[in-house]
Amino acid sequence: MVSVSRRGLMLTLLFCLLAFIGRILFPFGEEPDWPVRAPHILFGEHPIWSPYYLFSTWFNYLDVYGSRCQIDAGALSLWATISASCSDGLIQIIIRWISTLIILSPMFLIIIFRRGFIKFANTFNLKLSDKEWNLRIDSLAISMIFPGAIYYLGVLSVEQLHLALALYIFLFWGFWLPVLGLLAILFSIDFGNSMVVFSFIFLMTIFTRIRLLRRTWYFLGLLSLISFGLIFDYHLLNIFTTLDFLPDKLLDKSESILDTYNIHQSELLTKYPIFFRPIITLMTFIFMTPSGIKVPLIYIIIGLYTLILSFKVVKSKDSNIEIFWFGPMAIILFFTFLFPTYVNAKYYIFMLPFFVYAALGHYSRKSILILFSFSNFLVFLSLLMYRL
């Protein structure tokens, strides 16, 4: 008889409900790089294994150009005004919602039928204790309830598929064959986002080894990484472009980014002041749209929660929790200080399960789920109020 996890089923159904409400309330076209990303999904070429290839008939009913959406918000605004024309049509809502659920369906099966998955993983020598597997699956399932995860997992972009697959990095962390296989697939989907994933895997591996050797070295290493990004800024790309042994695609990407920075340097530095970048990343991690629609109360709540939990993690001196909590945090700060255009949390949201895993070392599943659910309530309430 197939064993069903009641908690997994409840979390899956909760995600489906929140994703549907979000699809109704999220303003039309308020997604990162919408003018480029959305048309590519509808009219670009996709490999035969891509779900977007399978959805091509459905996507004929989508219209990415027909919006008259007007939003009055800004970088420093605490309020926003969203016009009545900023909603998707019912057909578009249903198509995009169902497409999201199909893309995430393998994850749902793992969350709901976790006992079968654990047996399957053990068969292929992916062996962890049942307690550890359940903790990882719960961390992943609870992460998907976070407002930022619901938002980014629903975007009309290849970044949606990239994020859905990148989340498995956490699930299989420590097993190099599936992690490297996932990385190869991710590079075939989106090169820019995958460089962040690759850097994360590389740096986390190094810092894990350092933490197991000595705790002091670990924290000094994290501080050195952050300082390196702060000091060198985007000028590090000048070094990359001279390394001929690197793959052509990486060199081309580095040169492209460097040219953009050199041309728009003053504009980028004005838009993203270096010490304000982590704040922007935190806000977009929780929920903030490209036009500047915000929910300030959540930033205060999550910010205080993060600060308190950081003290708890330091006090606990648990190596695994310190690695999963402070490692991703330092890597995010490194990238945001290094590259002004990598401020948006869409590049880092795949790290969320690592943070939740660490949080579960100090708080119950129920308390974190209540916090995330309440955060969604505030987001949806704010989006409704902004339309009044």
C-alpha positions as CSV (number, residue, x, y, z in Angstrom):
1,M,0.0,0.0,0.0
2,V,1.3,3.5,-0.9
3,S,2.0,5.6,2.1
4,V,0.8,9.2,2.0
5,S,2.3,11.9,4.2
6,R,-0.6,13.9,5.6
7,R,1.7,16.9,6.4
8,G,3.1,16.7,2.8
9,L,-0.4,16.6,1.3
10,M,-1.5,19.6,3.5
11,L,1.6,21.6,2.4
12,T,1.1,20.8,-1.2
13,L,-2.6,21.8,-1.1
14,L,-1.7,25.0,0.7
15,F,0.9,25.8,-1.9
16,C,-1.7,25.2,-4.7
17,L,-4.2,27.5,-3.0
18,L,-1.7,30.3,-2.3
19,A,-0.3,30.0,-5.9
20,F,-3.8,30.4,-7.3
21,I,-4.6,33.4,-5.1
22,G,-1.2,34.9,-6.0
23,R,-1.9,34.4,-9.7
24,I,-5.1,36.4,-9.3
25,L,-3.6,39.2,-7.3
26,F,-0.1,39.6,-8.7
27,P,-0.2,42.5,-11.2
28,F,0.0,41.5,-14.9
29,G,3.6,41.8,-16.2
30,E,5.1,42.7,-12.8
31,E,7.9,40.1,-13.1
32,P,11.7,40.5,-13.6
33,D,12.6,41.2,-17.2
34,W,9.0,40.6,-18.4
35,P,9.4,42.3,-21.8
36,V,12.2,39.9,-22.7
37,R,11.4,36.7,-20.7
38,A,7.7,36.4,-21.3
39,P,7.8,36.7,-25.2
40,H,10.6,34.1,-25.2
41,I,8.4,31.6,-23.4
42,L,5.6,32.1,-25.9
43,F,7.5,32.6,-29.2
44,G,11.0,31.3,-28.6
45,E,12.3,27.8,-29.3
46,H,12.4,25.2,-26.5
47,P,14.0,21.8,-26.5
48,I,11.6,18.8,-26.8
49,W,12.1,17.9,-23.1
50,S,11.2,21.3,-21.9
51,P,7.7,21.7,-20.3
52,Y,7.3,24.9,-22.3
53,Y,7.5,22.9,-25.5
54,L,4.6,20.8,-24.2
55,F,2.7,23.8,-23.1
56,S,3.0,25.6,-26.5
57,T,-0.6,24.9,-27.5
58,W,-1.9,26.3,-24.2
59,F,0.3,29.3,-24.4
60,N,-1.3,30.3,-27.7
61,Y,-4.1,31.6,-25.4
62,L,-1.8,33.9,-23.5
63,D,-1.3,37.6,-24.3
64,V,1.9,39.2,-23.0
65,Y,1.4,42.5,-24.8
66,G,-2.2,43.4,-24.1
67,S,-1.9,44.9,-20.7
68,R,-2.8,48.5,-19.9
69,C,-1.6,48.1,-16.3
70,Q,-0.6,51.2,-14.5
71,I,1.3,51.1,-11.2
72,D,2.3,54.1,-9.1
73,A,5.1,53.0,-6.8
74,G,8.8,53.7,-6.5
75,A,12.1,52.7,-4.9
76,L,11.4,54.6,-1.6
77,S,7.6,54.5,-1.6
78,L,5.7,52.7,1.3
79,W,2.5,52.6,-0.6
80,A,1.4,51.7,-4.2
81,T,-1.5,52.2,-6.5
82,I,-2.5,49.4,-8.8
83,S,-5.0,50.1,-11.6
84,A,-8.0,47.8,-12.2
85,S,-6.5,46.8,-15.6
86,C,-3.5,45.0,-13.9
87,S,-5.2,41.6,-13.6
88,D,-4.8,38.6,-15.9
89,G,-7.9,37.3,-17.6
90,L,-9.4,34.1,-16.1
91,I,-8.1,31.9,-18.9
92,Q,-4.6,33.2,-18.5
93,I,-4.8,32.8,-14.7
94,I,-5.9,29.1,-15.0
95,I,-3.3,28.3,-17.8
96,R,-0.4,29.8,-15.8
97,W,-1.5,28.2,-12.5
98,I,-1.9,24.7,-14.0
99,S,1.5,25.1,-15.9
100,T,3.2,25.9,-12.6
101,L,1.6,22.9,-10.8
102,I,2.7,20.6,-13.7
103,I,6.3,21.9,-13.5
104,L,6.3,21.3,-9.7
105,S,4.5,18.0,-9.9
106,P,7.7,15.8,-9.3
107,M,8.4,17.9,-6.2
108,F,4.8,17.4,-5.0
109,L,5.1,13.6,-5.4
110,I,8.3,13.6,-3.3
111,I,6.7,15.7,-0.6
112,I,3.5,13.6,-0.5
113,F,4.9,10.1,-1.1
114,R,8.1,10.7,0.8
115,R,8.4,7.2,2.3
116,G,8.5,5.7,-1.2
117,F,11.0,8.4,-2.3
118,I,13.3,7.6,0.6
119,K,13.2,3.9,-0.3
120,F,13.9,4.8,-3.9
121,A,16.8,7.0,-3.0
122,N,18.3,4.4,-0.7
123,T,18.1,1.9,-3.6
124,F,20.4,4.1,-5.7
125,N,22.8,4.5,-2.8
126,L,21.6,8.0,-1.8
127,K,21.5,7.0,1.8
128,L,20.5,9.3,4.7
129,S,18.6,8.5,7.8
130,D,14.8,8.7,7.6
131,K,14.9,11.6,10.0
132,E,17.3,13.6,7.8
133,W,15.4,12.8,4.6
134,N,12.1,14.0,6.3
135,L,13.8,17.1,7.6
136,R,15.0,18.0,4.1
137,I,11.7,17.3,2.5
138,D,9.9,19.3,5.1
139,S,12.4,22.2,4.7
140,L,11.7,22.1,0.9
141,A,7.9,21.9,1.3
142,I,7.8,24.8,3.9
143,S,10.1,26.9,1.7
144,M,7.5,26.7,-1.1
145,I,5.0,28.4,1.1
146,F,7.2,31.5,1.5
147,P,5.8,34.6,-0.4
148,G,9.0,35.0,-2.5
149,A,8.9,31.3,-3.5
150,I,5.3,31.5,-4.6
151,Y,6.0,34.7,-6.6
152,Y,9.1,33.4,-8.4
153,L,7.8,29.9,-9.0
154,G,4.9,31.5,-10.9
155,V,6.8,33.8,-13.3
156,L,6.3,33.4,-17.0
157,S,10.0,32.8,-17.8
158,V,12.5,30.0,-18.1
159,E,13.7,31.2,-14.7
160,Q,10.6,29.4,-13.3
161,L,11.8,26.1,-14.6
162,H,15.4,26.9,-13.5
163,L,14.2,27.6,-9.9
164,A,12.0,24.5,-9.8
165,L,15.0,22.4,-10.7
166,A,17.5,24.3,-8.6
167,L,15.5,23.5,-5.5
168,Y,16.6,19.9,-5.9
169,I,20.2,21.0,-5.2
170,F,19.2,21.3,-1.5
171,L,17.4,17.9,-1.5
172,F,20.4,16.0,-2.9
173,W,23.0,18.1,-1.1
174,G,26.1,16.0,-0.4
175,F,25.4,13.6,-3.3
176,W,27.7,14.7,-6.1
177,L,26.3,12.7,-9.0
178,P,22.7,14.1,-8.8
179,V,24.0,17.6,-7.9
180,L,26.3,17.8,-10.9
181,G,23.6,16.3,-13.2
182,L,21.2,19.0,-12.0
183,L,23.9,21.7,-12.6
184,A,24.4,20.5,-16.2
185,I,20.6,20.7,-16.9
186,L,20.5,24.2,-15.2
187,F,23.2,25.5,-17.5
188,S,21.2,24.4,-20.5
189,I,18.2,26.4,-19.3
190,D,19.8,29.7,-18.2
191,F,23.5,30.4,-18.1
192,G,23.5,33.6,-16.0
193,N,21.4,32.1,-13.1
194,S,23.4,28.8,-13.3
195,M,26.7,30.7,-12.7
196,V,25.2,31.7,-9.3
197,V,24.2,28.1,-8.6
198,F,27.7,26.8,-9.6
199,S,29.4,29.5,-7.4
200,F,27.1,28.6,-4.5
201,I,28.0,24.9,-4.8
202,F,31.7,25.6,-5.1
203,L,31.9,28.1,-2.2
204,M,29.6,26.0,0.1
205,T,31.8,23.0,-0.5
206,I,34.9,24.9,0.5
207,F,33.3,26.6,3.5
208,T,31.8,23.2,4.7
209,R,35.3,21.7,4.8
210,I,36.7,24.8,6.6
211,R,33.9,24.7,9.2
212,L,34.7,21.0,9.9
213,L,38.3,22.0,10.5
214,R,37.9,25.0,12.7
215,R,34.9,27.3,13.5
216,T,37.0,30.5,13.7
217,W,38.4,29.9,10.2
218,Y,34.9,29.4,8.9
219,F,33.7,32.8,10.0
220,L,36.9,34.6,9.0
221,G,36.5,33.0,5.5
222,L,32.9,34.2,5.2
223,L,33.9,37.7,6.2
224,S,36.8,37.6,3.8
225,L,34.4,36.6,1.0
226,I,32.1,39.5,1.7
227,S,35.0,41.9,2.0
228,F,36.4,40.7,-1.3
229,G,33.1,41.5,-3.1
230,L,32.8,44.8,-1.3
231,I,36.4,45.9,-2.3
232,F,36.6,44.6,-5.9
233,D,33.0,45.3,-7.0
234,Y,32.4,44.5,-10.7
235,H,36.0,45.2,-11.6
236,L,36.7,41.6,-10.9
237,L,35.3,41.0,-14.4
238,N,38.3,42.6,-15.9
239,I,40.4,39.7,-14.6
240,F,37.8,37.1,-15.9
241,T,37.9,38.5,-19.4
242,T,41.7,37.9,-19.7
243,L,41.5,34.2,-18.7
244,D,41.5,32.5,-22.1
245,F,41.2,29.0,-20.7
246,L,37.6,29.7,-19.4
247,P,34.7,28.6,-21.6
248,D,33.7,30.9,-24.4
249,K,30.2,31.3,-23.0
250,L,31.5,32.5,-19.7
251,L,33.9,34.9,-21.3
252,D,31.2,36.3,-23.5
253,K,28.9,36.7,-20.5
254,S,31.6,38.4,-18.5
255,E,32.4,40.8,-21.4
256,S,28.7,41.6,-21.9
257,I,28.2,42.4,-18.2
258,L,31.4,44.5,-18.1
259,D,30.4,46.5,-21.2
260,T,27.0,47.2,-19.6
261,Y,28.6,48.4,-16.4
262,N,31.1,50.6,-18.2
263,I,28.4,52.2,-20.3
264,H,25.8,52.6,-17.5
265,Q,28.2,52.8,-14.5
266,S,26.8,56.1,-13.0
267,E,23.2,55.0,-13.5
268,L,23.7,51.6,-11.9
269,L,25.7,52.9,-9.0
270,T,23.0,55.5,-8.4
271,K,20.2,53.0,-8.7
272,Y,21.9,50.4,-6.5
273,P,24.1,52.1,-3.9
274,I,26.5,49.5,-2.6
275,F,25.3,49.4,1.0
276,F,21.7,49.5,0.1
277,R,22.0,46.5,-2.2
278,P,21.5,43.8,0.6
279,I,18.3,45.6,1.7
280,I,17.0,45.5,-1.9
281,T,17.9,41.8,-2.0
282,L,16.1,41.1,1.3
283,M,13.0,42.9,0.1
284,T,12.9,41.1,-3.3
285,F,13.6,37.8,-1.5
286,I,10.5,38.3,0.6
287,F,8.3,40.1,-2.0
288,M,8.9,43.2,-4.1
289,T,8.0,43.7,-7.8
290,P,10.2,45.5,-10.4
291,S,8.0,48.6,-10.2
292,G,8.5,48.8,-6.4
293,I,5.4,47.3,-5.0
294,K,6.3,46.5,-1.4
295,V,4.9,45.2,1.9
296,P,6.9,47.0,4.5
297,L,5.5,45.3,7.6
298,I,6.8,41.9,6.4
299,Y,10.3,43.2,5.9
300,I,10.3,44.3,9.6
301,I,8.9,41.0,10.8
302,I,11.2,38.8,8.7
303,G,14.2,41.0,9.3
304,L,13.8,40.8,13.1
305,Y,13.2,37.0,12.8
306,T,16.4,36.7,10.8
307,L,18.4,38.7,13.3
308,I,17.1,36.8,16.3
309,L,17.7,33.4,14.6
310,S,21.3,34.5,13.6
311,F,22.1,35.0,17.3
312,K,20.5,31.6,18.1
313,V,22.6,29.9,15.4
314,V,25.8,31.4,16.7
315,K,25.0,30.5,20.2
316,S,24.2,26.9,19.3
317,K,27.6,26.3,17.7
318,D,26.0,23.5,15.6
319,S,28.3,23.1,12.5
320,N,25.6,21.9,10.1
321,I,23.2,24.7,11.0
322,E,25.9,27.3,10.9
323,I,26.9,26.1,7.4
324,F,23.3,26.2,6.1
325,W,22.5,29.6,7.7
326,F,25.6,31.8,7.3
327,G,27.1,30.2,4.2
328,P,24.3,31.1,1.8
329,M,24.0,34.5,3.5
330,A,27.6,35.3,2.9
331,I,27.5,34.1,-0.7
332,I,24.4,36.4,-1.4
333,L,26.2,39.4,0.1
334,F,29.3,38.6,-2.0
335,F,27.3,38.7,-5.2
336,T,25.2,41.7,-4.3
337,F,28.3,43.7,-3.5
338,L,30.2,42.4,-6.5
339,F,27.6,43.0,-9.2
340,P,24.9,45.8,-9.1
341,T,22.7,43.9,-11.5
342,Y,22.6,40.8,-9.4
343,V,20.7,42.5,-6.6
344,N,17.4,40.9,-7.3
345,A,16.7,37.8,-5.2
346,K,15.5,35.8,-8.2
347,Y,19.1,34.6,-8.4
348,Y,19.2,33.4,-4.8
349,I,15.7,32.2,-3.9
350,F,16.8,28.5,-4.6
351,M,18.9,28.8,-1.4
352,L,15.7,29.3,0.7
353,P,15.5,25.6,1.9
354,F,19.0,25.9,3.4
355,F,17.7,28.8,5.6
356,V,14.5,26.9,6.5
357,Y,16.6,23.8,7.4
358,A,18.6,25.9,9.8
359,A,15.5,27.6,11.2
360,L,14.0,24.1,11.9
361,G,16.9,23.5,14.3
362,H,15.5,26.2,16.6
363,Y,11.8,26.6,15.7
364,S,9.0,24.1,15.1
365,R,7.6,23.3,11.7
366,K,4.2,24.8,12.8
367,S,5.7,28.1,14.0
368,I,7.6,28.7,10.7
369,L,4.6,27.7,8.7
370,I,2.4,30.1,10.6
371,L,5.0,32.9,10.0
372,F,5.1,32.1,6.2
373,S,1.3,31.8,5.9
374,F,0.8,35.1,7.8
375,S,3.4,36.8,5.5
376,N,1.3,35.6,2.5
377,F,-1.8,37.0,4.1
378,L,-0.1,40.4,4.4
379,V,1.1,40.3,0.8
380,F,-2.4,39.4,-0.6
381,L,-4.1,42.0,1.7
382,S,-1.7,44.7,0.6
383,L,-2.2,43.9,-3.1
384,L,-6.0,44.2,-2.5
385,M,-5.6,47.5,-0.7
386,Y,-3.3,48.9,-3.4
387,R,-6.2,48.4,-5.8
388,L,-8.7,50.4,-3.8
